[in-house]
Amino acid sequence: MTRPKDTPPNGGEMPPRRLQPALLAELLPANVSCALERLPTADSPQLPQFQFPEEAAEVASAILKRQREYASGRNLAHELLLAKGAPPSPLLSGAKGAPRWPVGFTGSISHCDGLCVAAICSTDSHTAIGIDVELAKPLQEKLWSRVLVPSEADRFEVLGERGALLAMAHFSAKEALYKLIASEFGRLVGFREVELRFSLTKGTFTAHGGATEKERARLGDVRGRWRITPRHILTTSFWAAN
Ligand SMILES: CC(C)(COP(=O)(O)OP(=O)(O)OC[C@H]1O[C@@H](n2cnc3c(N)ncnc32)[C@H](O)[C@@H]1OP(=O)(O)O)[C@@H](O)C(=O)NCCC(=O)NCCS
């Protein structure tokens, strides 16, 4: 019997933390490193492990689940940055929520119920990257009109359950895309401002839209990849450095 690609050989829980997990690595260019960690359930009393008091302070008033997911993302990013030779330092959030990466590096973090992922690279190879993870569930129909443009919705409507899962993959890819473009565009970009065109055979996507010529050109430079596994939807987007 073949096992699903993201199921570990023992068929049980994934190891708690993994660097370069194969499935995520496949969705990223070779010089981007990545890691994932399984998160405890929301009601777990497990305390977050912070590496820097400044990071603990940033989420001190948040609920335990949020503290754990924040700490997990930071710890994965620290591990990847250390492996790339970056000196250890707190990774605090900027005013709009994006982590402030050390000079010379960029990255992205995402969490969903039970899982946290992070990816890091040098700005010599990529000016920005964006990643997102969601549970592999259909996107509720009431959300379609908020997330999808009509051409996207038309493509999925005829596909039944598979279409609803692809709709969720679009939601995820737009969040990954937002993390990529947010700082360069300097504004909140709405879900319906962008049309994604997925290749169903290659697992890639391109992005189309933008309010100005410059934004349209930048969206045209985006490269994206997506994958739906039995448990998760993973999406990535990246800009190669010129
Ligand atoms: C910011 C946003 C994309 C985060 O997505 P999410 O599914 O809520 O949460 P995720 O767990 O996947 O990602 C959260 C992480 O994103 C990162 N993040 C937050 N704001 C960010 C921003 N402005 N730019 C880049 N990364 C950002 C952070 O690392 C955060 O984790 P942390 O706070 O623990 O460091 C989402 O909340 C949002 O505001 N979306 C609206 C805009 C949008 O998606 N438009 C789509 C059209 S392009």
The ligand as an ORCA input file, in Angstrom:
! r2SCAN-3c Opt
* xyz 0 1
  C      -1.309     38.702      7.076
  C      -2.111     37.465      6.692
  C      -1.849     37.100      5.235
  C      -1.647     36.297      7.607
  O      -2.257     35.082      7.234
  P      -2.982     34.110      8.293
  O      -3.529     32.932      7.569
  O      -3.922     34.940      9.111
  O      -1.882     33.612      9.267
  P      -0.588     32.705      8.985
  O      -0.388     31.901     10.191
  O      -0.606     32.010      7.693
  O       0.545     33.821      8.907
  C       0.847     34.591     10.023
  C       2.261     35.085      9.845
  O       2.309     35.925      8.688
  C       3.353     36.876      8.875
  N       2.796     38.173      8.553
  C       1.843     38.888      9.192
  N       1.624     40.059      8.565
  C       2.455     40.082      7.499
  C       2.713     41.033      6.464
  N       2.075     42.229      6.411
  N       3.643     40.743      5.530
  C       4.319     39.564      5.570
  N       4.124     38.612      6.534
  C       3.199     38.892      7.474
  C       3.818     36.756     10.338
  O       5.035     36.044     10.358
  C       2.709     35.958     10.983
  O       3.123     35.095     12.016
  P       3.740     35.673     13.382
  O       2.887     36.837     13.761
  O       3.672     34.524     14.325
  O       5.133     36.090     13.009
  C      -3.648     37.651      6.878
  O      -3.958     37.760      8.247
  C      -4.195     38.900      6.192
  O      -4.160     40.009      6.739
  N      -4.778     38.758      4.977
  C      -5.473     39.850      4.299
  C      -4.779     40.281      3.037
  C      -4.675     39.189      2.034
  O      -4.387     38.066      2.343
  N      -4.909     39.526      0.744
  C      -4.826     38.556     -0.308
  C      -4.663     39.239     -1.653
  S      -3.041     39.279     -2.229
*
